Amino acid sequence: VQLQASGGGLVQAGGSLRLSCAASRSTFVANAMAWYRQAPGKQRELVAAINSGGSTNYVDSVKGRFTISRDNAKNTVSLQMNNLKPEDTAVYYCQSITFGYWGQGTLVTVSS
């Protein structure tokens, strides 16, 4: 397994979750990585990305609430999600943009 996502779960609206993506190789995390999500009946969308230089970008709907970060020592990329909303409910996937690998997905459910 190249990328292993974890941290999903059930949370009430306004709550927080932290997703982690553990990479089997340090080169993955050191390069461009992203988190995507796919809600039921919808297309997969890019949520957040971080490049090798540490620059980040976010979809408008999560700006100010989500933070993507990397920990090179632990070979992980994380997505801190605060003030969660029911519309954030989805399966979240991490991706190595540079190498094209996907994690298996972790389900986030936000109840109202």
Number of C-alpha atoms within 10 A of each C-alpha: 10 15 24 19 24 19 16 18 14 14 18 14 17 14 14 17 18 16 24 24 29 23 24 14 12 15 15 25 30 21 17 20 29 27 28 19 22 19 17 9 6 9 9 15 14 18 24 23 25 23 17 15 9 14 11 16 16 19 13 9 11 17 12 11 13 20 20 24 20 21 13 14 8 11 18 24 28 22 23 14 20 17 15 23 19 15 13 20 20 21 18 28 27 32 29 23 18 16 12 9 16 21 20 17 23 21 20 22 21 20 16 11
